[in-house]
Amino acid sequence: MEGAGSRERQAREYLEKHRIMELLNHLTSVLLFFRPEKPRDYLITLLERLRIAKETGIAFPFFMDNSNIVAMFEMMDSAGRGAISFVQYKEALKTLGLCTADEVLKGEGHIVTLDQFRDEVNKRTLEICEKTMGRDSGSYQTATGLLLLR
């Protein structure tokens, strides 16, 4: 009987040490939130992005594809005007980890369209990927392919 208890304890310690349950809970939550048409492919992409982030030391907050960028934009553009305010734009970039609170952005007072928003997210994502180039060019190539939100 003690053998089974020991195996259960070892299994629990292993899961805790490697934070497996946290990872599975996160993956499940993301999967249920976004409900992609190809869940296995989506999970593989998420895990690949986590691997890249771990290898490069840069946390990629981009668990989003183009449809998620559009959805984020549409939430900010609740009136359906086809544009968001500059303040909303800057807050969205900060939320995505693509802009610091004290960064000065050009265009203060202007409105931002979906295309402008998507282009800026892509540009800033590429800049982050380029910073990883010196550390691991293979990861750079993979990150660039995975993270550009076209």
Backbone bond lengths (Angstrom), bond angles and torsions (degrees), N, CA, C in turn:
res aa  C-N    CA-C-N  psi(-1)  N-CA   C-N-CA  omega(-1)  CA-C   N-CA-C  phi
1 M - - - 1.438 - - 1.529 110.50 -
2 E 1.340 115.79 -36.95 1.450 119.32 -178.86 1.522 110.99 -66.51
3 G 1.337 117.78 -29.30 1.453 121.17 178.40 1.513 111.23 -61.68
4 A 1.321 117.53 -42.29 1.464 121.34 178.82 1.525 110.34 -66.84
5 G 1.326 116.76 -41.17 1.464 120.85 178.69 1.519 111.32 -64.38
6 S 1.322 116.14 -37.39 1.454 121.28 178.71 1.529 110.59 -66.65
7 R 1.346 115.76 -41.90 1.464 119.70 178.50 1.530 110.68 -64.48
8 E 1.319 117.09 -40.08 1.472 120.78 178.48 1.532 110.22 -64.09
9 R 1.328 116.00 -42.74 1.460 120.58 179.49 1.522 110.34 -63.89
10 Q 1.339 116.98 -44.09 1.461 121.03 178.45 1.529 111.31 -62.50
11 A 1.314 115.36 -41.18 1.465 119.27 178.88 1.525 110.31 -64.06
12 R 1.317 117.46 -44.90 1.466 122.09 179.31 1.527 110.36 -61.82
13 E 1.338 117.10 -44.01 1.470 121.03 178.69 1.529 111.17 -63.03
14 Y 1.314 116.36 -40.22 1.464 120.81 178.68 1.529 110.35 -62.35
15 L 1.327 116.54 -48.39 1.462 121.10 -179.86 1.526 111.46 -61.74
16 E 1.317 117.18 -40.15 1.468 121.14 178.85 1.531 111.17 -68.79
17 K 1.325 116.49 -44.73 1.463 120.97 -178.61 1.528 111.73 -58.55
18 H 1.315 116.36 -41.31 1.459 121.39 -176.47 1.533 113.17 -98.10
19 R 1.311 116.31 5.98 1.470 123.38 177.65 1.531 112.06 51.23
20 I 1.314 115.29 40.93 1.457 121.68 -177.24 1.529 111.69 -66.45
21 M 1.322 117.32 -42.69 1.466 119.52 -178.43 1.522 110.92 -65.58
22 E 1.332 117.44 -37.85 1.467 120.20 176.90 1.526 110.27 -62.76
23 L 1.320 115.88 -43.25 1.461 120.39 179.52 1.527 110.44 -62.62
24 L 1.319 116.87 -47.75 1.464 120.42 -179.48 1.524 111.39 -63.46
25 N 1.322 117.20 -40.16 1.469 120.32 177.34 1.527 110.57 -62.67
26 H 1.334 116.01 -43.45 1.465 119.71 178.94 1.528 110.87 -62.93
27 L 1.323 116.99 -48.24 1.460 120.63 -179.41 1.527 111.29 -60.44
28 T 1.308 116.53 -41.26 1.468 120.87 178.67 1.520 110.62 -64.50
29 S 1.327 116.80 -43.93 1.466 120.26 179.47 1.518 111.69 -61.77
30 V 1.332 116.33 -46.13 1.460 120.66 179.59 1.525 109.96 -62.80
31 L 1.303 116.20 -42.74 1.457 120.97 -179.67 1.529 110.93 -61.29
32 L 1.318 117.02 -45.14 1.462 120.13 -179.88 1.526 112.16 -70.95
33 F 1.324 117.02 -30.36 1.454 119.85 179.28 1.526 111.08 -70.17
34 F 1.348 117.16 -48.42 1.456 120.81 -175.37 1.525 113.57 -87.96
35 R 1.327 118.00 -25.63 1.465 123.71 179.19 1.535 113.00 46.32
36 P 1.331 116.86 60.33 1.472 119.03 -178.84 1.527 111.06 -68.40
37 E 1.335 115.35 154.59 1.463 119.95 -179.60 1.525 112.00 -67.15
38 K 1.327 116.02 -31.08 1.469 120.96 179.41 1.529 107.80 -117.88
39 P 1.326 118.03 82.44 1.470 120.27 -173.49 1.521 114.46 -61.13
40 R 1.300 118.43 -36.38 1.473 119.36 -179.89 1.523 111.34 -66.11
41 D 1.331 115.84 -45.09 1.465 119.72 178.06 1.528 110.17 -61.70
42 Y 1.324 116.55 -40.83 1.463 121.56 -179.91 1.536 110.41 -62.53
43 L 1.337 116.52 -44.97 1.470 120.24 179.09 1.525 111.30 -64.20
44 I 1.319 116.89 -39.48 1.465 120.52 178.01 1.523 109.74 -61.20
45 T 1.333 116.70 -42.98 1.462 120.81 179.01 1.525 110.85 -63.53
46 L 1.322 116.94 -42.85 1.468 120.04 178.09 1.516 111.43 -60.86
47 L 1.317 116.96 -45.02 1.461 120.38 -180.00 1.526 111.27 -65.58
48 E 1.324 117.07 -37.24 1.465 120.27 176.98 1.522 110.36 -63.57
49 R 1.325 117.09 -40.80 1.459 120.46 178.58 1.525 111.02 -65.02
50 L 1.314 117.04 -39.05 1.461 120.03 176.61 1.525 110.92 -63.78
51 R 1.322 116.62 -39.33 1.468 120.87 178.61 1.529 109.93 -63.02
52 I 1.324 116.57 -45.16 1.461 120.76 179.74 1.521 109.99 -61.24
53 A 1.319 116.17 -45.15 1.467 120.00 179.96 1.522 110.88 -59.62
54 K 1.316 116.55 -41.38 1.466 120.36 -179.79 1.533 110.94 -67.43
55 E 1.333 117.13 -42.86 1.467 120.88 -178.39 1.523 112.79 -67.76
56 T 1.311 116.67 -38.41 1.458 120.40 -174.23 1.519 112.70 -89.62
57 G 1.331 116.20 -18.98 1.453 119.18 -177.71 1.518 113.29 80.14
58 I 1.317 116.91 5.48 1.458 121.27 177.60 1.520 107.77 -110.44
59 A 1.307 115.80 123.82 1.460 120.25 -179.35 1.516 109.29 -76.89
60 F 1.310 116.05 116.14 1.456 120.62 176.65 1.517 108.70 -92.08
61 P 1.310 117.01 114.41 1.460 119.59 179.80 1.518 112.72 -85.97
62 F 1.324 117.26 12.62 1.450 120.74 -169.77 1.516 112.55 -92.69
63 F 1.323 115.54 76.57 1.453 119.58 171.94 1.524 106.60 -97.48
64 M 1.324 115.12 39.46 1.448 120.57 -174.15 1.520 109.12 -127.74
65 D 1.307 115.32 145.97 1.448 119.45 170.70 1.523 107.76 -113.85
66 N 1.313 116.81 -172.73 1.456 120.13 -176.20 1.531 111.96 -56.82
67 S 1.331 117.08 -41.34 1.462 118.90 -178.80 1.527 111.24 -63.76
68 N 1.324 117.27 -32.17 1.464 120.20 177.31 1.521 111.48 -71.08
69 I 1.337 116.91 -36.95 1.464 120.56 176.57 1.524 109.00 -64.00
70 V 1.325 116.78 -43.93 1.463 120.66 178.36 1.524 109.98 -61.60
71 A 1.321 117.06 -44.45 1.468 120.49 179.85 1.528 110.95 -62.05
72 M 1.323 116.96 -41.86 1.460 120.37 178.32 1.527 110.25 -61.97
73 F 1.326 115.87 -44.73 1.459 120.62 179.13 1.533 110.26 -61.54
74 E 1.326 116.78 -45.32 1.467 120.74 -178.43 1.530 112.24 -64.40
75 M 1.328 117.06 -33.30 1.468 119.03 175.83 1.519 110.68 -64.84
76 M 1.322 116.73 -37.76 1.458 119.88 178.87 1.536 110.97 -74.79
77 D 1.320 116.07 -30.58 1.458 121.45 179.42 1.524 109.19 -97.21
78 S 1.315 116.75 60.33 1.464 121.44 -174.45 1.525 112.51 -64.20
79 A 1.322 118.82 -23.68 1.464 121.96 178.87 1.532 111.70 -83.17
80 G 1.335 116.99 -8.33 1.457 120.84 178.94 1.522 113.94 69.76
81 R 1.320 117.63 32.03 1.462 122.33 -178.75 1.536 112.34 -78.66
82 G 1.324 117.15 -14.63 1.457 119.85 -177.33 1.515 113.35 86.04
83 A 1.327 116.51 10.20 1.460 121.52 -179.84 1.527 109.51 -154.19
84 I 1.317 114.60 155.67 1.463 120.94 175.73 1.522 108.35 -122.71
85 S 1.315 115.35 163.27 1.463 119.22 178.95 1.522 109.95 -74.79
86 F 1.310 114.98 161.60 1.455 120.65 178.34 1.527 110.86 -62.95
87 V 1.333 116.91 -36.19 1.466 121.35 178.34 1.529 110.10 -62.74
88 Q 1.341 116.93 -44.75 1.463 120.65 178.00 1.530 110.55 -62.36
89 Y 1.303 115.91 -41.58 1.470 122.59 179.69 1.532 110.67 -58.90
90 K 1.335 115.87 -48.92 1.464 119.81 -178.54 1.534 110.48 -65.44
91 E 1.321 117.73 -40.78 1.468 120.89 178.56 1.524 110.99 -63.23
92 A 1.322 116.94 -39.16 1.465 120.41 177.98 1.519 110.87 -63.66
93 L 1.335 117.00 -43.52 1.468 119.89 177.83 1.522 110.97 -62.65
94 K 1.334 117.69 -39.15 1.473 120.76 177.49 1.523 109.85 -64.76
95 T 1.329 117.07 -42.51 1.466 121.30 179.93 1.522 111.11 -61.06
96 L 1.325 116.58 -37.62 1.466 121.12 179.86 1.527 112.62 -79.52
97 G 1.324 116.90 -4.08 1.458 120.12 -179.52 1.518 112.69 78.77
98 L 1.323 117.05 21.40 1.459 121.80 -176.38 1.523 113.24 -106.15
99 C 1.315 116.89 4.06 1.458 121.04 -175.96 1.523 107.69 -155.03
100 T 1.319 116.83 139.12 1.452 120.14 176.22 1.525 109.56 -90.27
101 A 1.307 116.72 159.25 1.468 121.62 -177.60 1.522 111.61 -60.71
102 D 1.329 117.31 -34.07 1.462 119.88 -176.39 1.535 113.34 -95.93
103 E 1.313 117.96 2.97 1.457 120.65 179.52 1.530 110.11 -69.11
104 V 1.317 115.61 136.32 1.457 121.55 178.17 1.524 108.14 -94.80
105 L 1.316 115.84 121.39 1.458 121.07 -179.66 1.520 109.91 -106.32
106 K 1.325 115.94 144.82 1.461 120.89 176.36 1.526 109.15 -75.52
107 G 1.326 115.53 148.35 1.455 119.26 175.11 1.508 114.52 101.38
108 E 1.319 116.74 11.52 1.464 121.11 179.88 1.525 109.80 -48.25
109 G 1.318 117.49 130.49 1.450 122.47 178.29 1.518 114.01 91.03
110 H 1.316 117.41 -11.18 1.461 120.79 -179.57 1.523 110.85 -88.91
111 I 1.304 115.23 168.68 1.461 119.99 173.44 1.528 108.39 -97.53
112 V 1.331 116.02 160.98 1.457 121.68 -176.90 1.524 108.23 -128.33
113 T 1.328 116.20 128.19 1.467 120.97 178.30 1.522 110.24 -86.84
114 L 1.323 116.03 169.78 1.464 120.74 178.17 1.525 110.68 -59.75
115 D 1.322 117.55 -44.69 1.470 120.04 -179.76 1.527 111.46 -61.12
116 Q 1.330 116.41 -42.03 1.468 119.86 178.28 1.530 110.34 -64.23
117 F 1.313 116.53 -41.94 1.460 121.44 179.66 1.524 110.53 -62.50
118 R 1.321 116.45 -48.89 1.471 120.91 -179.47 1.527 110.48 -63.06
119 D 1.338 117.27 -42.52 1.468 120.37 179.54 1.528 111.52 -61.93
120 E 1.321 116.94 -40.93 1.463 120.11 -179.91 1.528 111.32 -68.39
121 V 1.329 116.62 -39.77 1.469 119.76 176.73 1.524 109.54 -61.39
122 N 1.341 117.27 -44.90 1.461 120.92 178.88 1.526 111.68 -62.68
123 K 1.330 116.46 -43.97 1.472 120.56 -178.87 1.529 110.47 -61.79
124 R 1.315 116.49 -46.54 1.463 120.21 -178.49 1.527 110.98 -68.80
125 T 1.314 117.38 -33.90 1.465 120.89 176.57 1.523 109.85 -64.49
126 L 1.310 116.44 -44.36 1.467 121.10 178.64 1.522 110.80 -61.10
127 E 1.323 117.42 -40.81 1.467 120.94 177.91 1.524 111.08 -60.18
128 I 1.320 116.79 -41.43 1.465 120.41 177.90 1.521 109.73 -64.34
129 C 1.328 116.63 -44.16 1.469 120.52 179.61 1.516 111.36 -61.66
130 E 1.333 117.20 -39.31 1.456 120.57 179.94 1.521 111.52 -65.12
131 K 1.312 117.60 -30.37 1.465 120.86 177.61 1.520 111.37 -65.70
132 T 1.332 116.94 -24.73 1.457 120.28 -179.67 1.520 112.04 -85.12
133 M 1.320 117.30 -10.37 1.465 121.11 -173.29 1.521 112.90 -56.07
134 G 1.300 117.64 -41.48 1.452 120.29 -178.43 1.510 113.30 -68.97
135 R 1.316 117.33 -24.18 1.460 120.54 -177.31 1.516 112.56 -82.93
136 D 1.319 116.01 -41.10 1.457 119.73 -175.21 1.522 107.87 -161.95
137 S 1.324 117.16 96.49 1.460 119.70 -174.35 1.523 111.95 -64.25
138 G 1.323 117.70 -29.55 1.463 119.89 175.68 1.513 111.07 -64.09
139 S 1.317 116.18 -42.99 1.460 120.38 177.40 1.516 110.42 -66.20
140 Y 1.333 115.96 -35.81 1.461 119.38 178.50 1.520 110.23 -60.21
141 Q 1.335 116.10 -48.31 1.465 119.38 -179.33 1.525 110.77 -61.71
142 T 1.316 116.65 -44.65 1.456 120.51 179.92 1.516 110.69 -64.99
143 A 1.324 116.54 -44.18 1.465 120.27 -178.88 1.515 110.63 -62.65
144 T 1.309 116.82 -43.03 1.457 119.90 -179.50 1.524 109.88 -60.81
145 G 1.311 116.61 -45.32 1.462 119.68 179.88 1.513 113.64 -65.28
146 L 1.309 116.46 -38.30 1.454 120.49 -177.40 1.516 113.59 -77.78
147 L 1.324 116.30 -35.08 1.447 118.78 -166.58 1.514 115.46 -95.97
148 L 1.311 118.80 -17.21 1.458 118.00 178.90 1.514 109.02 -70.46
149 L 1.313 115.44 126.39 1.459 121.31 -170.18 1.527 111.32 -100.46
150 R 1.268 117.35 70.31 1.466 121.14 -177.24 1.513 110.54 -90.78
